[in-house]
Amino acid sequence: MNLDSSTPPHGHVLVFGKCPVARYGVVEKIIKSFEKESPSNEKVKPIEINLGEAVPNERKILAEKLPHSAGMMKNLMVVILYDVDLLPLQSQAILRRTIEKFARYHFILTATHPSGVIEALRSRCLLARVPVPAGIAASPWETRIHELCSMLDTAASYNTLRSFLFELLTACVPFKAIFSVLLSA
């Protein structure tokens, strides 16, 4: 396998699933496989960008990190972009063009749901579904959302519900996640 070619031998990967810890584990395994298959078993130092936290500035962040890092890794360049499904559609289209522009990079994208990623971006990636590990208890925020559901059933006061929702949002629980759990309960 030639890692110096203009296109990544592994292509790009979209890792998706409901459990962030399991997604992160799959990303780590992909990085390890890149290291094993490199000619000199070089250590891969990926550029990691959490797009869920950087939605207003994603263009600037990508522009700053990618070109300057190109010289750091001569053989294998890997970029991990977390929470791609949280990006607006226009930003995902920009990301697609960025992936095409930096063809020598291996892009590993993560998302909760592949349907939240535009088709043009999904079609350029190998899709890797990560099942929820069996026996894992619900996360603390999921438990709090279920408590919120029970409060709705008991007709709690507006201020109580508002403060509960505010607590979840200030804990950086994504708005989509809160309402998807509310709707499924």
C-alpha atoms as one frame of an Amber mdcrd trajectory, in Angstrom:
protein
   0.000   0.000   0.000   1.361   3.376  -0.972   0.541   6.100   1.526   2.231
   8.756  -0.589  -0.419   8.596  -3.298  -2.694  11.559  -3.891  -5.769   9.758
  -2.572  -6.093   7.973   0.746  -5.915   4.175   0.407  -8.595   3.735   3.054
 -10.806   6.510   1.796 -12.856   8.497   4.239 -14.996   6.999   6.995 -18.255
   8.140   8.580 -18.609   6.494  11.995 -22.156   6.775  13.336 -24.092   5.494
  16.310 -25.888   6.667  19.420 -23.090   5.997  21.908 -20.276   8.599  21.713
 -17.899   6.388  23.688 -18.394   3.492  21.262 -17.885   5.849  18.278 -14.649
   7.099  19.821 -13.492   3.485  20.309 -14.089   2.706  16.627 -12.177   5.857
  15.617  -9.249   4.712  17.782  -9.301   1.283  16.085  -9.239   2.941  12.655
  -6.214   5.026  13.706  -4.451   1.873  14.964  -5.128   0.128  11.641  -3.623
   3.108   9.789  -0.518   2.824  11.967  -0.173  -0.930  11.380  -0.501  -0.553
   7.624   1.946   2.330   7.292   5.305   1.334   5.800   7.304   2.325   8.869
   4.587   1.751  11.501   4.673   5.483  12.114   2.609   6.933  14.939  -0.457
   8.753  13.628  -1.155  12.105  15.255  -4.614  13.028  13.966  -5.960  16.540
  13.853  -9.119  16.427  15.967 -11.889  18.996  15.531 -15.157  18.937  17.440
 -17.562  20.630  15.062 -20.433  20.469  17.533 -18.634  23.041  19.682 -17.409
  25.136  16.763 -20.490  25.475  14.557 -20.287  29.282  14.093 -16.596  29.161
  13.163 -16.215  25.840  11.334 -14.841  27.419   8.145 -12.184  29.347  10.047
 -11.219  26.331  12.162 -10.833  24.041   9.144  -8.887  26.686   7.221  -6.522
  27.250  10.150  -5.828  23.640  11.084  -5.527  21.776   7.788  -3.035  23.707
   5.633  -0.581  24.344   8.465  -0.620  20.704   9.497   0.094  19.379   6.000
   3.849  19.556   6.478   3.765  17.839   9.855   2.983  14.375   8.513   4.713
  13.451   5.296   3.136  10.037   4.772  -0.145   9.872   6.632  -2.448  12.748
   7.456  -5.648  12.037   9.382  -8.366  14.491  10.371 -11.105  13.495  12.797
 -14.239  15.645  12.685 -16.682  14.974  15.500 -20.440  15.649  15.385 -20.697
  16.381  11.661 -24.473  15.900  11.793 -24.747  19.009  13.992 -23.434  21.239
  11.198 -25.922  23.227   9.111 -26.440  21.937   5.541 -24.447  24.784   3.984
 -21.499  24.045   6.271 -21.661  20.358   5.364 -21.455  21.333   1.692 -18.370
  23.417   2.493 -16.920  20.434   4.362 -17.496  18.249   1.283 -15.519  20.709
  -0.852 -12.803  20.847   1.822 -12.493  17.061   1.764 -12.075  17.168  -2.009
  -9.506  19.972  -1.747  -7.355  18.092   0.786  -7.351  14.786  -1.082  -4.222
  13.480   0.670  -5.922  13.540   4.053  -7.867  10.684   5.576 -11.063  12.157
   6.993 -12.824  10.304   9.775 -16.224  11.845  10.456 -18.476  10.996  13.377
 -22.216  11.519  13.723 -25.093  10.298  15.822 -27.342   9.707  12.813 -26.172
   9.354   9.188 -29.428  10.942   8.029 -28.173  14.210   9.534 -25.275  14.213
   7.062 -25.881  15.348   3.477 -25.837  12.663   0.791 -22.938  14.296  -1.058
 -20.784  13.889   2.054 -22.064  10.403   2.957 -21.375   9.134  -0.564 -17.673
   9.971  -0.216 -17.303   7.927   2.966 -17.323   4.327   4.018 -20.205   4.098
   6.524 -19.378   2.393   9.822 -22.366   1.827  12.115 -21.506   1.476  15.787
 -24.120  -0.403  17.826 -24.863   0.607  21.395 -22.874  -1.700  23.689 -25.065
  -4.156  25.572 -25.381  -3.645  29.308 -24.448   0.034  29.322 -26.660   2.067
  31.625 -28.299   5.223  30.331 -26.131   8.303  30.540 -26.881  10.789  33.312
 -28.395  13.269  30.873 -30.699  10.597  29.416 -31.872   9.841  32.940 -32.519
  13.557  33.509 -34.525  13.774  30.268 -36.682  10.843  31.400 -37.220  12.693
  34.681 -38.310  15.681  32.609 -40.795  13.426  30.786 -42.288  12.287  34.063
 -42.551  15.936  35.170 -44.552  16.667  32.031 -46.949  13.881  32.957 -47.429
  15.267  36.480 -48.129  18.814  35.250 -45.145  20.433  36.949 -44.878  24.199
  36.956 -43.546  26.076  33.950 -40.540  27.420  35.917 -39.586  23.926  37.069
 -39.719  22.574  33.523 -37.810  25.582  32.181 -35.038  25.251  34.776 -34.787
  21.511  34.088 -34.446  22.137  30.358 -31.943  24.941  30.989 -29.860  22.578
  33.141 -29.677  20.071  30.267 -28.734  22.729  27.729 -26.030  24.240  29.950
 -24.577  20.742  30.370 -24.003  20.841  26.576 -26.604  18.190  25.834 -27.528
  18.802  22.176 -31.007  20.189  21.611 -31.696  17.445  19.029 -30.776  14.768
  21.558 -33.092  16.175  24.216 -36.092  16.217  21.912 -35.370  12.861  20.299
 -35.385  11.251  23.768 -38.503  13.229  24.730 -40.313  12.068  21.606 -39.277
   8.450  22.041 -40.358   8.324  25.698
